[in-house]
Amino acid sequence: MIIPYIMVHRHDSQNSIKTSVEVAGAENLVRRLRAEGYDSIGILHVIIAAYIRAISQRPGVNRFIRGQKIWARNGIVVNLVAKTKMKLDADDTTLKMRFSPSDTILDVYEKFSEAYARVSEGGEGKGDKAARIICYIPGIFKKLAIGVLRGLDYFGLMPHAIVEASPFHGSLFITNMASLNIPPIVHHLYNFGNVPVFIAFGAKRYEIVLDDEGNASKKRVIDFVANLDERICDGYYYASAMKLFLKYFKEPEELINPPETVVEDIP
């Protein structure tokens, strides 16, 4: 495929999409699961579970570029930055969580809770460990070290331990602007690593919408902004995957059970 050779970097091959989705279905599921004992489950878990389910049916959005070639990814890796405490002076940490295409929202809840518990109790996220290691390198050699890592990554020779720790490698990077009570930002993709999709979502808000008969009503919605690496699949495929993601978020009941089928990817 010639496109990765023409658009070599991720920053010049990214497309952006903005949309709003009604949140009532997600809120209803969150209330129900909290009543069943999943005390800290929230909208973020629904979003992650909906994206995982979309990948299970449209695995092409889980591909990545390495060495100007398109590769299928094993598993689903979600990265996000979280504060260890909701205070201005609290440290940021990166959570990196590995999922299976067959995971349910309950699996997402358990894996997310385990990852967050480690960092909130004073542990380190995987990305923090990688950053700490690089910080030990003298300043004059840091650029050289990053250049070496880029070269290793290009040829698929990056040590597994570094890839597992790196927040720049994964299926999705997601940022929760709702926790700051602000709209979502349009976030760039990173040239380093291989994350092909960056999703930001904002605070809930009300919007006046019209039904098919022209009747107006007020709905609670969430705004999403997604930046996508257009080299891994075509626009039609991306559109289909994003529609599925938004459908699963809007109607999330089926996320409680595993998908009936999981589609395998052959890029």
Buried (B, 14 or more C-beta within 10 A) or exposed (E): EEBBEEBEEBEEBBEEBEEBBBBEBBBEBBEEBEEEEBEEBBBBBBBBBBBBBBBBBBBBBBBBBBEBEBBBBEEBBBBBBBBBEEEEEEEEBBBBBBBBBBBBBBBBBEBBBEBBEBBEEEEBBBBBBBBEEEEEEEEEEEEEEEEEBEEBBEEEEBEEEBBBBBBBBBBBBBBBBBBEEEBBEEBEBBEBBBBBBBBBBBBBBEEEEEEEEEEEEEBEBBBBBBBBBBBBBEEEEBEBBBEBBBBBBBBBEBBEEBBEEBEEBEB
